[in-house]
Amino acid sequence: MSIPSWLSRVSTDDLAAVSLGASVFLTVYVTLLGIVTALNPILSHQLGSGERAAIGETARRASGLGCS
């Protein structure tokens, strides 16, 4: 396995910063993806139980979390 030539021109501080940034991004992304994925059964439950007033509020809150 060979090391790409551009990698030797990057400092260890730069690599550490990218690694840390990717780790934080992935943690936030997976968390928000879980919230948005859980939205479908939550809304289905509210619709099935007749809680139509709560559907809009739940969708707004989840959309706010998912889009932020």
C-alpha positions in Angstrom: 0.0 0.0 0.0 1.5 3.3 -1.0 1.1 6.7 0.6 -0.4 9.4 -1.6 2.1 12.1 -2.5 -0.1 14.9 -1.3 -0.3 13.4 2.2 3.4 14.0 2.8 2.9 17.7 2.4 0.2 18.0 5.1 1.3 18.7 8.7 0.3 16.5 11.6 -1.7 19.4 13.0 -3.8 19.6 9.8 -4.4 15.9 9.8 -5.4 16.0 13.5 -7.8 18.9 12.8 -9.5 17.1 9.9 -9.8 13.9 12.0 -11.4 15.8 14.9 -13.7 17.7 12.6 -14.8 14.5 10.8 -15.4 12.8 14.1 -17.6 15.7 15.4 -19.5 15.9 12.1 -20.2 12.2 12.0 -21.5 12.2 15.6 -23.8 15.1 15.0 -24.9 13.7 11.6 -25.8 10.2 13.0 -27.7 11.8 15.9 -29.8 14.0 13.6 -30.3 11.1 11.2 -31.7 9.0 14.1 -34.1 11.7 15.1 -35.4 12.1 11.5 -35.6 8.4 11.0 -37.6 8.0 14.3 -40.1 10.7 13.1 -42.0 8.4 10.7 -43.2 5.9 13.4 -43.9 8.7 15.9 -46.1 10.5 13.4 -47.8 7.3 12.3 -48.6 6.5 16.0 -50.1 9.9 16.5 -52.2 9.7 13.4 -53.4 6.2 14.3 -54.4 7.2 17.8 -56.2 10.3 16.6 -53.8 12.9 18.0 -54.0 15.1 14.9 -53.2 18.3 16.8 -49.9 16.9 18.0 -48.7 15.8 14.5 -47.9 19.3 13.3 -46.0 20.2 16.5 -44.0 17.0 16.4 -43.2 17.5 12.7 -42.1 21.1 13.3 -39.8 20.2 16.2 -38.2 17.3 14.3 -37.8 19.4 11.2 -36.1 22.1 13.2 -33.7 19.6 14.6 -33.1 17.9 11.3 -32.5 21.1 9.4 -30.3 22.8 11.9 
